[in-house]
Amino acid sequence: MDYRGIITIEPDKRSGKPCIRGLRITVYDVLEYLASGMTEDDILSDFSELTREDIKACLSFAADRERKLFMTAA
């Protein structure tokens, strides 16, 4: 998935952390919700401004970042 149109990084918003579509919800927030056991439906219910595509973009962003870290370390 191409997350570049969904995940934004703005220095003045949330200390430059990767956010979803310029909102104040970070990729880390979404990953933390998923890791704590929340389902996609739970997250979408709590944050009506998010979409399933936003959640998938967060996962794709995290996977890409992990891959880049591994490649750098190898």
DRENTOR-556969 format. One record per residue: residue number from 1; residue in three letters; x, y, z of N, C-alpha, C in turn. Coordinates in Angstrom, 2 decimals. Layout:
{kedo NUM ALA {X Y Z} {X Y Z} {X Y Z}}
...
END
This chain:
{kedo 1 MET {0.84 -1.18 0.00} {0.00 0.00 0.00} {0.88 1.24 0.00}}
{kedo 2 ASP {0.49 2.22 -0.79} {1.22 3.49 -0.82} {0.60 4.41 0.23}}
{kedo 3 TYR {1.27 4.55 1.34} {0.76 5.34 2.47} {1.13 6.82 2.37}}
{kedo 4 ARG {1.93 7.19 1.38} {2.47 8.55 1.33} {1.40 9.64 1.25}}
{kedo 5 GLY {0.25 9.35 0.71} {-0.82 10.34 0.68} {-1.65 10.38 1.95}}
{kedo 6 ILE {-1.39 9.44 2.85} {-2.18 9.34 4.08} {-1.35 9.73 5.31}}
{kedo 7 ILE {-0.14 9.25 5.38} {0.72 9.53 6.53} {1.48 10.83 6.26}}
{kedo 8 THR {1.32 11.78 7.16} {1.96 13.09 7.00} {2.88 13.37 8.19}}
{kedo 9 ILE {3.91 14.13 7.91} {4.83 14.55 8.98} {4.96 16.06 8.90}}
{kedo 10 GLU {4.48 16.72 9.95} {4.54 18.18 10.02} {5.29 18.56 11.30}}
{kedo 11 PRO {6.37 19.32 11.18} {7.19 19.65 12.35} {6.40 20.29 13.50}}
{kedo 12 ASP {5.37 21.05 13.19} {4.61 21.76 14.22} {3.45 20.95 14.79}}
{kedo 13 LYS {3.24 19.75 14.29} {2.12 18.94 14.77} {2.64 17.69 15.44}}
{kedo 14 ARG {2.25 17.49 16.69} {2.63 16.32 17.48} {4.14 16.09 17.45}}
{kedo 15 SER {4.89 17.18 17.53} {6.36 17.15 17.57} {6.98 16.46 16.36}}
{kedo 16 GLY {6.31 16.55 15.22} {6.85 15.98 14.00} {6.64 14.49 13.85}}
{kedo 17 LYS {5.83 13.89 14.71} {5.55 12.46 14.60} {4.67 12.20 13.38}}
{kedo 18 PRO {4.79 11.03 12.76} {3.94 10.70 11.62} {2.47 10.64 12.04}}
{kedo 19 CYS {1.65 11.41 11.37} {0.23 11.49 11.68} {-0.61 11.02 10.49}}
{kedo 20 ILE {-1.88 10.85 10.72} {-2.80 10.42 9.68} {-3.50 11.63 9.08}}
{kedo 21 ARG {-3.28 11.84 7.78} {-3.92 12.90 7.00} {-3.92 14.27 7.68}}
{kedo 22 GLY {-2.85 14.59 8.36} {-2.74 15.90 9.01} {-3.54 16.02 10.29}}
{kedo 23 LEU {-4.20 14.95 10.70} {-4.93 14.96 11.97} {-3.91 14.88 13.10}}
{kedo 24 ARG {-4.39 14.97 14.31} {-3.49 14.87 15.46} {-3.38 13.43 15.97}}
{kedo 25 ILE {-3.83 12.48 15.19} {-3.74 11.06 15.53} {-2.48 10.51 14.86}}
{kedo 26 THR {-1.57 9.97 15.67} {-0.31 9.49 15.13} {-0.38 8.02 14.74}}
{kedo 27 VAL {0.57 7.63 13.92} {0.72 6.22 13.56} {0.92 5.42 14.84}}
{kedo 28 TYR {1.75 5.92 15.74} {2.00 5.23 17.00} {0.70 5.02 17.78}}
{kedo 29 ASP {-0.17 6.03 17.82} {-1.45 5.89 18.53} {-2.21 4.69 18.00}}
{kedo 30 VAL {-2.35 4.62 16.68} {-3.12 3.53 16.07} {-2.46 2.18 16.34}}
{kedo 31 LEU {-1.14 2.11 16.21} {-0.45 0.85 16.48} {-0.62 0.43 17.93}}
{kedo 32 GLU {-0.57 1.39 18.82} {-0.76 1.10 20.26} {-2.17 0.58 20.53}}
{kedo 33 TYR {-3.17 1.18 19.88} {-4.56 0.70 20.05} {-4.68 -0.74 19.58}}
{kedo 34 LEU {-4.11 -1.04 18.42} {-4.17 -2.40 17.88} {-3.43 -3.37 18.80}}
{kedo 35 ALA {-2.26 -2.97 19.28} {-1.46 -3.83 20.16} {-2.17 -4.10 21.49}}
{kedo 36 SER {-2.99 -3.15 21.93} {-3.68 -3.32 23.21} {-4.93 -4.20 23.06}}
{kedo 37 GLY {-5.24 -4.60 21.82} {-6.37 -5.49 21.62} {-7.59 -4.87 20.96}}
{kedo 38 MET {-7.53 -3.59 20.69} {-8.66 -2.95 19.99} {-8.73 -3.49 18.57}}
{kedo 39 THR {-9.92 -3.68 18.08} {-10.11 -4.10 16.70} {-10.20 -2.86 15.81}}
{kedo 40 GLU {-10.13 -3.08 14.50} {-10.32 -1.96 13.58} {-11.67 -1.31 13.84}}
{kedo 41 ASP {-12.69 -2.13 14.03} {-14.03 -1.58 14.29} {-14.06 -0.74 15.56}}
{kedo 42 ASP {-13.37 -1.18 16.61} {-13.29 -0.40 17.85} {-12.66 0.97 17.59}}
{kedo 43 ILE {-11.56 0.97 16.86} {-10.86 2.22 16.57} {-11.74 3.14 15.73}}
{kedo 44 LEU {-12.38 2.59 14.71} {-13.23 3.40 13.85} {-14.44 3.94 14.61}}
{kedo 45 SER {-14.91 3.19 15.58} {-16.03 3.64 16.40} {-15.60 4.80 17.31}}
{kedo 46 ASP {-14.40 4.71 17.86} {-13.90 5.76 18.76} {-13.40 6.99 18.03}}
{kedo 47 PHE {-12.94 6.81 16.81} {-12.37 7.92 16.03} {-13.04 7.95 14.66}}
{kedo 48 SER {-14.19 8.60 14.61} {-15.01 8.59 13.39} {-14.32 9.23 12.19}}
{kedo 49 GLU {-13.28 10.03 12.43} {-12.57 10.67 11.32} {-11.61 9.72 10.61}}
{kedo 50 LEU {-11.37 8.54 11.20} {-10.47 7.57 10.59} {-11.22 6.61 9.68}}
{kedo 51 THR {-10.47 6.01 8.75} {-11.03 5.01 7.83} {-10.19 3.73 7.94}}
{kedo 52 ARG {-10.72 2.66 7.39} {-9.95 1.40 7.35} {-8.66 1.60 6.57}}
{kedo 53 GLU {-8.72 2.39 5.52} {-7.53 2.67 4.73} {-6.47 3.38 5.58}}
{kedo 54 ASP {-6.89 4.26 6.49} {-5.95 4.93 7.39} {-5.22 3.91 8.27}}
{kedo 55 ILE {-5.96 2.96 8.79} {-5.37 1.94 9.66} {-4.38 1.08 8.86}}
{kedo 56 LYS {-4.76 0.69 7.67} {-3.86 -0.09 6.82} {-2.61 0.72 6.46}}
{kedo 57 ALA {-2.77 2.01 6.26} {-1.61 2.88 5.97} {-0.66 2.90 7.16}}
{kedo 58 CYS {-1.19 2.93 8.37} {-0.33 2.90 9.57} {0.47 1.61 9.63}}
{kedo 59 LEU {-0.18 0.50 9.34} {0.52 -0.79 9.36} {1.57 -0.85 8.26}}
{kedo 60 SER {1.24 -0.34 7.11} {2.19 -0.33 5.99} {3.38 0.57 6.29}}
{kedo 61 PHE {3.12 1.73 6.87} {4.18 2.66 7.25} {5.12 2.00 8.25}}
{kedo 62 ALA {4.55 1.34 9.26} {5.36 0.68 10.29} {6.19 -0.46 9.69}}
{kedo 63 ALA {5.60 -1.23 8.80} {6.32 -2.32 8.16} {7.47 -1.78 7.31}}
{kedo 64 ASP {7.22 -0.70 6.60} {8.25 -0.10 5.76} {9.39 0.44 6.61}}
{kedo 65 ARG {9.05 1.08 7.70} {10.07 1.63 8.60} {10.91 0.50 9.20}}
{kedo 66 GLU {10.26 -0.58 9.58} {10.96 -1.75 10.14} {11.90 -2.34 9.09}}
{kedo 67 ARG {11.43 -2.45 7.86} {12.26 -2.99 6.78} {13.49 -2.11 6.57}}
{kedo 68 LYS {13.29 -0.80 6.59} {14.40 0.13 6.39} {15.42 0.03 7.53}}
{kedo 69 LEU {14.94 -0.14 8.75} {15.85 -0.32 9.89} {16.66 -1.59 9.75}}
{kedo 70 PHE {16.01 -2.66 9.33} {16.70 -3.93 9.16} {17.76 -3.81 8.06}}
{kedo 71 MET {17.41 -3.17 6.98} {18.34 -3.04 5.85} {19.55 -2.19 6.24}}
{kedo 72 THR {19.33 -1.17 7.07} {20.41 -0.31 7.53} {21.35 -1.06 8.46}}
{kedo 73 ALA {20.78 -1.92 9.29} {21.57 -2.65 10.27} {22.35 -3.82 9.65}}
{kedo 74 ALA {21.85 -4.30 8.53} {22.49 -5.48 7.91} {23.79 -5.16 7.21}}
END
